[in-house]
Amino acid sequence: MEKVDRTYLRYIRYAVQWGIFSFLTYAGYKFYLFVEHFISPDTNLTPETILSLRSPSVEGFLPIGALMALKLWITTGIFDRVHPAGLVIFGAAILTALFVKKGFCGWICPVGALSDFVWKLGKKIFGRNFTMHRYIDYPLRSLKYILLVFFIYIIIIKMPPFAILGFLEGDYYKIADVKMLYFFTEMTTLTFITLLILFLLSLPFKNFWCRYLCPYGALLGLVSLCSPLKITRNTDACIDCGRCSRSCPSLLPVDKKIRIKSPECTGCLTCVSHCPAKGALDMAFTKKKVLNPVLFAVLVVALFFGTIGIGMITGKWHSAITQEEYRHIIPEASTLEHP
């Protein structure tokens, strides 16, 4: 048996994940300065400098609005002008799931990167990670699909396009990103306790939020079932060591399957990176049509950021909200209620 060492795949993934996480952290800090300007104006800043502080990438944290905008675009042809980047990022994540599994979750998502860090911290604290009994795990996993069905029912089925347009053009949605910022910077006791509970549960249990509660991941998982690429095990080369299953962040029985079709698979390649047997485990179109894992990583990044690039080129990236509108609405953000 010829051994291989693919540890480098994990380092490539970490570099991509934390590179994106660092960029978004910096973008969030600049956005904070942008919002603060409209609370306590800095007269030394030019209009161009003020707008440059607001990175459209922060709109990626508004997936519910993006789902509404997607329906509006499909049914009427109207592209959201208020938070267009949110729709572009949402579309990029869906396209990624369609072609390269849940690559967004495994390689791009900052929440996924943070969740990954927390359960690894928990492993160091407890010496291991724990798993829920299947009678608890299955019902809990259904929660994210229940949340997904709820949003699809309310937005896709019940909400008419004219109501969506009215909401997307309203003052509340115009500063939905500001509201999201205040969710963390002006945290309520309930918010703090909720986040603390999620953190504590994420220490012993791998990816607690992603596995049980994230409706965004649930949607991408269902879309990823159509992906032609799947983790594939070659039984002739497999040595049945079980390292793939033990290392899988999604707790999938990789060593018992030929093709991993589960919507829980994020395409993170962790199982592939731990496999010691050459040719035993790969991301592949079929058992005989294997894709180089580095090329898979490149495809995930290229597809996601390529879609964003198209959004930029076609003018679907920067918000059409003017500084005058921001100057009027942002000071009222804390008291502005959902319509």
Secondary structure, 3 states (H helix, E strand, C coil): CCECCCHHHHHHHHHHHHHHHHHHHHHHHHHHHHHHHHHCCCCCCCHHHHHHCCCHHHHHHCHHHHHHHHHHHHHHCCCCCCCHHHHHHHHHHHHHHHHHCCHHHHHHCHHHHHHHHHHHHHHHHHCCCECCCHHHHHHHHHHHHHHHHHHHHHHHHHCCHHHHHHHHCCHHHHCHHHHHHHHHHCCCHHHHHHHHHHHHHHCCECCHHHHHCCHHHHHHHHHHCCCCCEEEECCCCCCCCCHHHHHCCCCCCHHHCCECCCCCCCCCCHHHHHCCECCCEEEECCCCCEECHHHHHHHHHHHHHHHHHHHHHCCCCCCCCCHHHHHHHHHHCCCCCCC
